[in-house]
Amino acid sequence: MRSYRTVLSLPGLRNVFVAHAISMLGTIAAQVALSILIFERTGSPLLSALVLACSFLPYAIGGILLSSIADRFPARRVLVVCDVLSALCIALMLIPGLPVGSLLGLLLATGVIAPIFAGARSASLAYLLPVDLFPIGRSLLRAISQVAVLTGFALGAAAVAAVGAPWMLAVDVVTFLVSALLIGLGTPYSPAGERSRSTVRDSWSGLRHVFAHPRLRPLILLTWVAPAFSAVPDGLAVAYSAQTGAAPAAAGALFTGYAAGTVLGELVVARFTPSLRRRLVVPLLLASQLPAIAFLAKPSVPVAAVLLAVAGAGYAFNQAVDPMILEAADPAYRGRLFTVQTSGLMAIQGVSIALAGVVGSFVAPNLTIAAAGVCGTVVTLMIARRALAAQYQRWYALPLRGRV
C-alpha cells in the first residue's frame, strides 16, 4: 500500500514499526503466559483475571503523574529506557517462587511505563513525519497492534502449552530488548522540550493544556468515548455466545471480528485523500456504534462477528481526528498530550468492559450491547458536533452550540 510504504521508506521509521510489532507480540503472549502461570499456582480464576485488570489500570497513573517524561527528554532515549525497564520487570517475574502479589506488582509497573512509551513514540512520529503522513503513521501503529492482538491471543495459549509459561515470559524479555536496540541504534534523534524541575508539575500542566483547550478537549473525548462504547461487546462476548446457545469458545469469533475489522478499516481509509477522510469522520463514527443496536435481534455468532467487524472498521475515524489534534496542540505538549490520550483510552475501555460485565449480570447480554450502541451513537454525535463544527460547519451544517 502506497501510503504505508511511504511512511516506512523514511529514514529510521521502519525500525520504529518493527520494534512496535515485536514488543506488542511479546507483551500479549506474556499476558497469556502470566494468566496461565498464576492460575496454575493458585487455581483462582479471579487472580488470573487480574492480569488483564493490571494491564489496563496503571495507564491512568502513568498518564496523570508521569506524562511529562515524554516531553522532558529526547524521545529516543525515553523509548529505549522504557523498553529496558519493561524487560527488567518481566525478567524479575522469572525468579522461582515469586509470590503472586509480586508478579502482579511487576505487571502494574510495566503498565505504568506503557503510556509513557506510547506518548513518546507518537510525539517522535509527529517530529519525524510530515504533517500529511502523521495520521498514516498512527494508523499503521493501530493496525500493527490489532494484528498483534489477533496473533498473540490466538497463538499465546498454544505456545505456553508447548514450551511453558516461564519460557514465554523469557521471550517477552527478549522482545523488549530487541525493540530497545532497534530504536536506539536505528531511529533518528528528536529533541527534548522545555521542562521545569518537577515531573509531576509538568504532567499536571499537560492535563490542563488538554482539558482547558476548547478545541483539544472535545477531540480527545471523541477518541475516548467512541471506543469505550464499542468495547462493550468484548466484555460480554462469552456471555453473548452462551445466550445464543453457542459454545463459550465461539466468543473468539467476536474478538476476532472486531480486531479484523479494525485492521481492514485502517488499511482502506489510509488509501483515501485527507479531505475524504475528514468528510468521513461522522459516517465512520456511526459505523463504530450502530452495528451494536442490531444485537436487539440476537443475531447468530457469525452474523454478530460481521457486525463487530463493521464496528471495528469505524475506528478508522481517528485518521481524520489525529491531524486535527496535532494542529490544535502546542508542539511543546505533544508528548504529554499523546500520553494522556493513550492512558485515558486504555482506562476508559477497562472501565467500560467492567461496567458491561456488571450490567450484563442483570440484563440480557444482547440488550446490554444494544443499549450501549444507542447510548454510544447519541453521545459520540453530541461530542462530534462540538469537536467538528468549527472546522466543518459548511459540510455538515452543524451549528456551534453548547459546550462539552
MARDREN-956757 format. One line per field, with one value per residue: x, y, z of N, C-alpha, C in turn; residue number from 1. Coordinates in steps of 0.2 Angstrom, whole numbers. Each point is the difference from the previous one (the first is absolute). Last residue first. Example, Ala and Ser with C-alpha at 12.3 -4.5 7.8 and 13.67 -1.06 7.14 Angstrom:
BEGIN
n.xx = c(64  2)
n.yy = c(-11  -28)
n.zz = c(35  0)
ca.xx = c(4  -4)
ca.yy = c(6  6)
ca.zz = c(1  0)
c.xx = c(-4  4)
c.yy = c(5  6)
c.zz = c(3  0)
resi = c(2  1)
END
This chain:
BEGIN
n.xx = c(-94  -18  -18  -7  3  -10  0  1  17  18  8  10  22  18  -9  -13  7  0  -22  -15  5  -7  -21  -3  5  -17  -18  4  4  -18  -11  11  0  -19  0  12  -12  -16  7  5  -17  -3  9  24  12  8  22  17  6  14  23  10  5  19  20  4  9  23  15  1  12  23  9  0  16  21  3  4  22  17  -1  4  12  -9  -26  -25  -18  4  0  -21  -11  7  -9  -22  -5  4  -14  -20  -2  -13  -18  1  -8  -23  -6  3  -16  -19  3  -1  -21  -10  6  -11  -27  -20  -18  -12  7  21  7  10  23  10  5  20  20  -5  -4  19  8  -10  7  21  7  9  23  14  4  17  23  3  1  8  -1  -19  -1  11  -9  -19  3  6  -16  -14  7  -4  -22  -6  9  -10  -19  3  5  -16  -7  3  -17  -21  -25  -22  -7  8  23  15  2  14  22  7  0  16  4  -16  1  13  -7  -3  19  11  -7  7  22  7  -12  8  17  -6  -10  15  15  -6  -1  17  6  7  23  17  4  13  24  10  5  20  19  5  11  24  18  15  -4  0  -1  5  14  8  7  14  1  3  11  12  -14  -20  1  5  -17  -14  7  -3  -22  -6  8  -12  -18  3  0  -20  -8  8  -11  -20  -2  1  -20  -21  0  -5  -23  -12  3  -9  -19  2  16  -5  -16  8  15  -8  -8  16  8  -13  2  18  -1  -11  12  13  -12  -5  17  7  -2  15  26  18  14  -9  -19  3  8  -16  -10  12  0  -19  -2  13  -9  -17  6  8  -13  -6  16  0  -15  6  12  -12  -10  13  2  -17  1  24  23  14  20  6  -5  -9  15  4  -14  5  17  -5  -9  14  11  -12  -2  18  3  -13  6  17  -6  -11  10  -6  -18  -23  -11  -3  -20  -19  -6  -20  -21  0  6  -16  -18  4  -1  -18  -2  10  -6  -20  2  7  -15  -12  8  -7  -22  -4  13  17  25  21  -4  -8  15  11  -12  -1  20  4  -11  9  19  -3  -4  19  14  -6  4  22  7  -9  9  21  1  -5  17  18  -3  5  22  3  -18  -16  -22  -19  -10  -13  -22  -15  -5  -4)
n.yy = c(105  19  18  5  6  -13  -15  -9  -11  9  21  2  -7  7  4  -18  -21  -7  0  -17  -23  -9  -9  -21  -19  -8  -13  -22  -16  -9  -18  -20  -12  -13  -22  -17  -10  -16  -22  -13  -1  7  0  -3  15  21  0  -2  19  15  -3  8  23  9  -1  15  22  3  2  21  18  0  9  23  12  2  15  23  6  3  21  25  18  9  8  -5  -3  -13  -24  -11  -5  -19  -22  -7  -14  -23  -13  -13  -24  -17  -13  -23  -15  -6  -17  -22  -10  -11  -22  -17  -8  -17  -23  -10  3  17  16  22  21  8  18  21  4  10  24  13  5  11  23  14  4  17  23  8  5  19  3  -14  7  16  -8  -21  -27  -22  -9  -12  -24  -13  0  -14  -23  -7  -3  -19  -20  -2  -6  -23  -17  -4  -14  -23  -13  -10  -23  -16  -8  -13  3  10  23  11  -2  15  21  3  2  21  22  18  9  15  24  19  20  20  12  11  22  18  10  16  21  17  15  19  18  15  17  22  17  -1  -7  -23  -6  10  -5  -19  2  8  -14  -11  11  -1  -20  -2  19  19  11  2  -2  -15  -18  -13  -19  -19  -23  -27  -23  -8  -1  -12  -24  -11  -4  -18  -22  -6  -7  -22  -18  -6  -14  -24  -11  -7  -21  -20  -7  -13  -23  -15  -6  11  23  8  1  19  20  6  14  22  14  9  18  21  12  12  21  17  10  17  21  14  11  21  19  10  13  22  16  10  23  16  -7  -13  -3  9  -10  -22  -2  0  -20  -15  4  -7  -23  -7  4  -14  -21  -4  -8  -23  -15  -4  -16  -22  -8  -6  -21  -18  -2  -11  -24  -11  -13  -20  -1  19  14  22  19  8  16  23  10  8  21  18  6  13  23  14  7  18  22  10  10  21  21  15  10  -6  -20  -2  8  -13  -10  0  -7  -20  -21  -11  -11  -21  -21  -17  -20  -22  -13  -12  -21  -17  -11  -21  -19  -2  -9  -23  -20  -17  2  -2  0  20  17  -2  6  23  9  -3  14  21  2  2  21  14  -3  9  23  7  -1  17  22  3  4  21  16  -1  10  23  12  14  -3  -14  -7  14  -3  -19  0  9  -13  -27)
n.zz = c(128  -11  -16  -25  -27  -24  -23  -24  -15  -13  7  22  9  16  22  11  12  23  10  -6  7  20  0  -10  12  15  -8  -7  17  12  -9  1  20  4  -9  11  18  -5  -4  19  21  25  22  -1  -15  8  8  -16  -12  11  -2  -20  -2  11  -12  -17  5  4  -19  -11  10  -2  -20  -3  12  -9  -17  5  8  -16  -12  5  -10  -21  0  -10  -17  -20  2  1  -20  -13  6  -6  -19  1  15  -5  -3  11  -9  -5  16  0  -15  6  14  -10  -8  16  6  -13  5  20  1  7  11  0  8  -7  -15  6  -2  -19  -2  5  -14  -21  1  -2  -21  -14  5  -9  -24  -12  2  -13  -22  -4  -1  -16  -2  7  23  8  0  17  22  4  4  22  16  -1  11  23  8  -2  15  21  0  -2  19  14  1  17  16  -11  -9  2  5  19  5  -10  10  18  -4  -6  11  2  -21  -10  5  -10  -12  12  4  -19  -5  14  0  -17  1  15  -6  -12  12  11  -11  -5  18  21  22  5  -7  12  23  5  -1  19  17  -1  8  23  8  -2  7  -3  -24  -28  -30  -21  -16  -24  -19  -18  -15  -4  3  21  20  -3  -2  20  16  -4  6  22  6  -5  14  19  -3  -1  20  8  -8  10  20  -1  -16  -20  -13  7  -4  -22  -7  7  -13  -22  -5  8  -11  -22  -2  7  -13  -17  6  2  -19  -9  10  -6  -20  -1  5  -18  -15  6  -4  -21  -8  10  0  14  19  21  10  8  22  17  5  14  23  12  6  19  21  8  11  23  18  0  8  23  8  1  19  19  1  8  23  13  0  8  -5  -7  -17  -19  -20  -2  -4  -22  -9  4  -12  -22  -2  1  -20  -16  4  -5  -23  -8  5  -13  -21  -1  14  22  12  -7  7  24  12  9  23  16  -10  -15  10  13  -11  -9  12  -2  -15  3  19  -2  -9  14  16  -2  12  22  4  -2  13  7  4  -14  -23  -9  -6  -21  -20  -6  -9  -24  -15  -3  -13  -23  -8  -3  -18  -21  -3  -5  -22  -15  1  -10  -23  -7  1  -16  -22  -4  -6  -22  -19  -11  9  -5  -21  -4  6  -15  -19  0)
ca.xx = c(1  7  2  -4  5  1  0  -5  -5  -2  -2  -7  -3  4  4  -4  1  7  4  -3  2  7  0  -2  6  6  -2  -2  6  3  -4  0  6  0  -4  4  6  -4  -2  6  2  -4  -7  -2  -2  -6  -4  -1  -4  -7  -2  0  -6  -6  0  -2  -8  -4  0  -3  -7  -2  0  -5  -7  0  -1  -6  -5  1  -2  -4  4  5  7  5  -2  0  7  3  -3  3  7  1  -2  4  6  -1  4  5  -2  2  8  2  -3  5  6  -2  0  7  2  -3  3  7  5  3  4  -3  -7  0  -3  -7  -2  -1  -7  -5  3  1  -6  -2  4  -2  -7  1  -3  -7  -3  0  -6  -7  -2  3  -4  0  6  -1  -4  4  6  -2  -3  6  4  -3  1  7  1  -4  3  6  -2  -2  6  1  -2  6  4  5  6  0  -2  -7  -4  0  -4  -7  -1  0  -5  -1  6  -1  -4  3  1  -7  -2  2  -2  -7  -1  4  -3  -6  3  3  -5  -4  3  0  -7  0  -2  -7  -5  1  -4  -8  -3  0  -6  -5  0  -3  -7  -4  -5  4  2  -2  2  -3  -4  3  -5  0  2  -5  -3  5  6  -2  -2  6  5  -4  1  7  2  -3  4  6  -2  -1  7  2  -3  4  7  -1  0  7  6  -1  1  7  3  -2  3  6  -2  -5  2  5  -3  -6  3  2  -5  -2  5  -1  -6  1  4  -5  -4  4  1  -6  0  1  -5  -7  -4  -4  3  7  -2  -3  6  3  -5  0  6  0  -5  3  6  -3  -3  5  2  -5  0  6  -3  -5  4  3  -5  -1  6  0  -5  -8  -2  -3  -4  3  3  -5  -1  5  -2  -6  3  4  -5  -3  5  1  -7  0  5  -2  -5  3  4  -5  -1  6  6  2  0  6  5  0  7  6  -1  -2  5  6  -2  0  6  0  -4  3  6  -1  -3  5  4  -3  2  7  0  -2  -5  -7  -5  2  3  -6  -3  4  1  -7  -1  5  -3  -6  2  2  -6  -4  3  -1  -7  -2  4  -2  -7  0  2  -6  -5  2  -1  -7  -1  5  4  6  6  2  3  7  4  1  4  -4)
ca.yy = c(-7  -2  -4  1  -1  7  -1  5  -4  -7  1  2  -3  -2  6  6  1  -1  5  7  2  2  7  6  2  4  6  4  2  5  6  2  3  6  5  2  4  6  4  2  -5  1  1  -5  -6  1  1  -6  -4  2  -2  -8  -2  2  -5  -6  0  0  -6  -5  1  -2  -7  -3  1  -5  -7  -1  0  -6  -6  -5  -1  -6  3  0  4  7  3  1  6  7  1  4  7  2  4  7  3  2  7  4  0  4  7  2  3  7  5  1  5  6  3  2  -6  -3  -6  -6  -1  -5  -6  0  -3  -7  -3  -1  -3  -7  -3  0  -5  -7  -2  -1  -6  -1  5  -2  -6  3  4  7  6  1  3  8  3  -1  4  7  1  0  6  6  0  1  7  4  0  4  7  3  2  7  4  1  6  -1  -2  -8  -3  2  -5  -6  0  -1  -6  -4  -4  -2  -4  -7  -4  -6  -6  -3  -2  -7  -5  -2  -4  -6  -4  -4  -6  -4  -4  -4  -7  -4  -1  2  7  1  -4  2  6  -1  -3  5  3  -5  1  7  0  -4  -5  -5  3  -3  4  6  0  4  5  4  6  6  1  0  3  7  3  0  5  7  1  1  7  4  1  4  7  3  1  6  6  1  3  7  2  1  -4  -7  -1  0  -6  -6  0  -5  -7  -4  -1  -6  -6  -3  -3  -6  -4  -2  -4  -6  -3  -3  -6  -5  -2  -3  -6  -4  -2  -7  -4  1  6  0  -3  4  7  0  0  7  4  -3  2  7  2  -3  5  6  -1  2  7  4  0  5  7  1  2  7  5  0  3  7  3  0  7  1  -6  -3  -7  -5  -2  -5  -7  -2  -1  -6  -5  -1  -4  -7  -3  -1  -6  -7  -2  -2  -7  -6  -2  -4  3  6  -1  -3  5  2  0  3  6  6  3  3  6  5  4  5  6  2  4  6  5  1  7  5  -1  2  7  3  6  -3  1  1  -7  -4  1  -1  -7  -3  2  -5  -7  1  0  -7  -3  2  -3  -7  -2  1  -5  -7  -1  0  -7  -4  2  -3  -8  -1  -2  -3  6  2  -5  1  7  -1  -3  4  5  6)
ca.zz = c(2  2  6  6  6  4  7  2  4  -3  -7  0  -5  -6  -2  -3  -8  -2  3  -2  -7  1  4  -5  -4  4  2  -5  -4  4  -1  -7  0  4  -4  -6  3  2  -6  -3  -6  -7  1  5  -3  -3  5  3  -4  0  6  0  -4  4  6  -3  -1  6  4  -4  1  6  0  -4  3  6  -3  -3  6  4  -4  4  6  -1  0  6  6  -2  -1  7  4  -2  2  6  -1  -5  3  1  -4  4  1  -5  0  6  -2  -4  4  3  -5  -2  5  -2  -6  1  1  -6  3  -3  3  5  -3  1  6  -1  -2  5  6  -1  0  7  3  -2  3  7  3  -1  4  6  0  0  6  0  -2  -7  -2  1  -6  -7  0  0  -7  -5  2  -3  -8  -1  1  -4  -7  1  1  -6  -3  2  -6  -4  2  5  -2  0  -7  -1  4  -3  -6  2  2  -6  0  7  2  -2  4  3  -5  -1  7  2  -5  2  6  -1  -5  3  4  -5  -3  5  1  -6  -3  -7  0  2  -3  -7  -1  0  -6  -5  2  -3  -7  -1  1  -5  3  5  6  6  6  1  6  6  1  7  1  -1  -7  -5  2  1  -6  -4  3  -2  -7  -1  3  -4  -6  2  1  -6  -2  4  -3  -6  1  1  7  3  -4  0  8  2  -2  4  7  0  -4  4  7  0  -4  5  5  -3  -1  7  2  -4  2  7  -1  -3  6  5  -3  1  7  1  -4  3  -2  -6  -5  -1  -2  -6  -5  0  -4  -6  -3  -1  -5  -7  -1  -3  -7  -5  1  -2  -7  -2  1  -6  -6  1  -2  -7  -3  1  -5  2  2  6  2  6  -1  0  7  2  -3  4  6  0  -1  7  5  -2  1  7  2  -2  4  7  0  0  -7  -3  4  -3  -7  -2  -3  -7  -3  4  4  -3  -5  4  3  -5  1  5  -2  -7  2  4  -5  -5  2  -3  -7  0  1  -6  1  -2  5  7  2  1  7  6  1  2  7  5  0  4  7  1  0  6  6  0  0  7  4  -2  3  7  2  -1  5  6  0  2  7  4  3  -4  1  7  0  -2  5  6  -2  0)
c.xx = c(4  0  7  3  -4  4  0  -1  -6  -5  -2  -3  -8  -5  4  4  -4  1  7  5  -3  2  7  0  -2  5  6  -2  -1  6  3  -4  1  6  -1  -4  4  6  -3  -2  6  3  -4  -8  -2  -3  -7  -5  -1  -4  -8  -3  -1  -6  -6  -1  -2  -7  -4  0  -4  -7  -2  1  -5  -6  0  -2  -7  -5  1  -2  -4  4  5  6  5  -2  0  7  3  -4  3  7  1  -1  5  6  -1  5  5  -1  2  7  2  -1  6  6  -2  0  8  3  -2  4  7  4  3  4  -3  -7  0  -3  -7  -2  0  -6  -6  3  1  -7  -2  4  -3  -7  0  -3  -8  -4  0  -5  -7  -2  4  -3  1  7  0  -4  3  7  -1  -3  6  4  -3  2  7  2  -3  4  6  -2  -2  6  1  -2  6  4  5  6  0  -3  -7  -4  0  -4  -7  -1  0  -5  -1  6  -1  -4  4  1  -7  -2  3  -2  -7  0  4  -3  -6  3  3  -5  -5  3  0  -7  0  -2  -7  -6  0  -4  -7  -3  -1  -7  -6  -1  -4  -7  -3  -5  3  1  -3  2  -4  -6  1  -6  -1  3  -5  -3  5  7  -1  -2  5  5  -4  2  7  1  -3  4  6  -2  0  7  1  -3  3  7  -1  -1  7  6  -1  2  8  3  -1  3  6  -2  -5  2  5  -2  -5  4  2  -6  -2  5  -1  -6  1  4  -5  -3  5  1  -6  -1  1  -5  -7  -2  -4  3  6  -2  -3  6  3  -4  0  7  0  -4  3  6  -2  -3  5  1  -6  0  6  -2  -4  5  3  -4  0  5  -1  -4  -7  -3  -3  -5  3  2  -6  -1  5  -2  -6  2  3  -6  -3  4  1  -7  -1  4  -3  -6  3  4  -4  -1  7  7  2  1  6  5  0  6  6  -1  -2  5  5  -2  0  6  1  -4  3  6  -1  -2  5  3  -3  3  7  1  -1  -5  -7  -6  2  3  -5  -3  4  0  -7  -1  4  -4  -6  2  1  -6  -4  2  -1  -7  -2  3  -3  -7  1  2  -6  -6  2  -2  -7  -2  5  4  6  6  3  3  7  4  1  4)
c.yy = c(1  -8  -1  -4  3  -1  7  -1  5  -3  -7  0  2  -1  -1  5  6  2  0  6  7  2  2  6  5  2  4  7  4  3  5  7  3  4  7  5  3  5  6  4  4  -4  0  1  -6  -7  1  1  -7  -4  1  -2  -8  -3  1  -6  -7  -1  -1  -7  -5  0  -3  -7  -4  0  -5  -7  -1  -1  -7  -6  -5  -1  -5  4  0  5  7  3  1  6  6  1  5  7  2  4  8  4  3  7  5  2  5  7  2  3  7  5  2  6  7  2  3  -6  -4  -6  -6  -1  -6  -6  0  -3  -7  -3  -1  -4  -8  -4  0  -6  -7  -2  -1  -6  0  5  -3  -5  3  3  6  6  2  3  8  3  0  5  7  2  1  6  6  0  2  8  5  1  4  7  3  3  7  4  2  6  -2  -2  -7  -3  1  -5  -7  1  -1  -7  -6  -5  -2  -5  -7  -4  -5  -6  -4  -2  -7  -5  -3  -5  -7  -5  -4  -6  -5  -5  -4  -7  -4  -1  3  7  2  -4  2  6  -1  -3  6  3  -5  1  7  0  -4  -5  -5  4  -4  4  7  0  4  5  3  7  5  2  1  4  7  3  1  6  7  1  2  8  5  1  5  7  3  2  7  6  2  4  8  2  1  -4  -8  -1  0  -6  -6  0  -5  -6  -5  -2  -6  -6  -3  -4  -7  -5  -3  -5  -7  -4  -3  -7  -6  -3  -4  -7  -4  -2  -8  -5  -1  7  -1  -3  4  7  -1  0  7  5  -2  3  7  2  -2  5  7  0  3  7  4  1  5  7  1  1  7  5  0  4  7  3  0  7  1  -6  -2  -7  -5  -1  -5  -8  -3  -2  -7  -5  -1  -4  -8  -4  -1  -5  -7  -3  -2  -6  -7  -1  -3  2  7  0  -3  4  1  0  3  6  6  3  3  7  5  5  6  7  2  4  6  6  2  7  6  0  3  8  3  5  -4  0  0  -7  -5  1  -2  -7  -2  2  -5  -7  0  0  -8  -4  2  -3  -7  -1  0  -5  -6  0  -1  -7  -5  1  -3  -8  -2  -1  -3  5  1  -5  1  7  -1  -3  5  6)
c.zz = c(6  2  1  6  6  6  4  7  2  3  -3  -7  0  -6  -7  -3  -2  -7  -3  2  -2  -7  1  4  -5  -5  3  2  -6  -4  4  -1  -7  -1  4  -4  -6  2  1  -7  -3  -5  -6  2  5  -3  -2  6  3  -4  1  7  0  -4  4  6  -3  -1  6  3  -4  1  7  0  -4  3  6  -2  -3  5  4  -3  5  6  -1  -1  6  6  -1  -1  7  3  -3  2  6  -2  -5  3  0  -4  4  1  -6  0  5  -3  -5  4  2  -6  -1  5  -3  -7  1  2  -6  2  -3  3  4  -3  1  7  0  -2  6  6  -1  0  8  4  -3  3  7  2  -1  5  7  0  0  7  0  -3  -7  -2  1  -6  -7  -1  -1  -7  -5  1  -3  -8  -2  1  -5  -7  1  0  -7  -4  1  -7  -4  2  5  -3  0  -6  -1  3  -3  -6  2  3  -5  1  7  2  -2  4  4  -5  -1  6  1  -6  0  6  -1  -6  3  4  -5  -4  4  1  -6  -3  -7  0  1  -4  -7  0  1  -7  -5  1  -3  -8  -1  1  -6  2  5  6  6  6  0  6  6  -1  7  1  -1  -7  -6  1  0  -7  -5  2  -2  -7  -2  2  -5  -6  2  0  -7  -2  3  -4  -6  1  1  7  4  -2  1  7  1  -3  4  7  2  -4  4  7  1  -3  5  5  -3  -1  7  2  -4  2  7  0  -2  6  4  -3  1  8  1  -4  3  -2  -7  -7  -2  -3  -7  -5  -1  -5  -7  -3  -2  -6  -6  -2  -3  -7  -5  1  -3  -7  -2  0  -6  -6  0  -3  -8  -3  1  -6  2  2  7  3  6  0  1  8  3  -2  5  7  -1  -1  6  5  -2  2  7  2  -2  4  6  -1  -1  -7  -3  3  -4  -8  -1  -3  -8  -4  4  4  -3  -4  4  3  -5  1  5  -2  -7  1  3  -5  -4  1  -4  -8  0  1  -7  1  -2  5  7  2  1  7  6  1  3  7  4  0  4  8  2  0  6  7  1  1  7  5  -1  3  7  1  0  6  7  0  1  7  4  3  -3  2  7  0  -3  5  6  0)
resi = c(404  403  402  401  400  399  398  397  396  395  394  393  392  391  390  389  388  387  386  385  384  383  382  381  380  379  378  377  376  375  374  373  372  371  370  369  368  367  366  365  364  363  362  361  360  359  358  357  356  355  354  353  352  351  350  349  348  347  346  345  344  343  342  341  340  339  338  337  336  335  334  333  332  331  330  329  328  327  326  325  324  323  322  321  320  319  318  317  316  315  314  313  312  311  310  309  308  307  306  305  304  303  302  301  300  299  298  297  296  295  294  293  292  291  290  289  288  287  286  285  284  283  282  281  280  279  278  277  276  275  274  273  272  271  270  269  268  267  266  265  264  263  262  261  260  259  258  257  256  255  254  253  252  251  250  249  248  247  246  245  244  243  242  241  240  239  238  237  236  235  234  233  232  231  230  229  228  227  226  225  224  223  222  221  220  219  218  217  216  215  214  213  212  211  210  209  208  207  206  205  204  203  202  201  200  199  198  197  196  195  194  193  192  191  190  189  188  187  186  185  184  183  182  181  180  179  178  177  176  175  174  173  172  171  170  169  168  167  166  165  164  163  162  161  160  159  158  157  156  155  154  153  152  151  150  149  148  147  146  145  144  143  142  141  140  139  138  137  136  135  134  133  132  131  130  129  128  127  126  125  124  123  122  121  120  119  118  117  116  115  114  113  112  111  110  109  108  107  106  105  104  103  102  101  100  99  98  97  96  95  94  93  92  91  90  89  88  87  86  85  84  83  82  81  80  79  78  77  76  75  74  73  72  71  70  69  68  67  66  65  64  63  62  61  60  59  58  57  56  55  54  53  52  51  50  49  48  47  46  45  44  43  42  41  40  39  38  37  36  35  34  33  32  31  30  29  28  27  26  25  24  23  22  21  20  19  18  17  16  15  14  13  12  11  10  9  8  7  6  5  4  3  2  1)
END
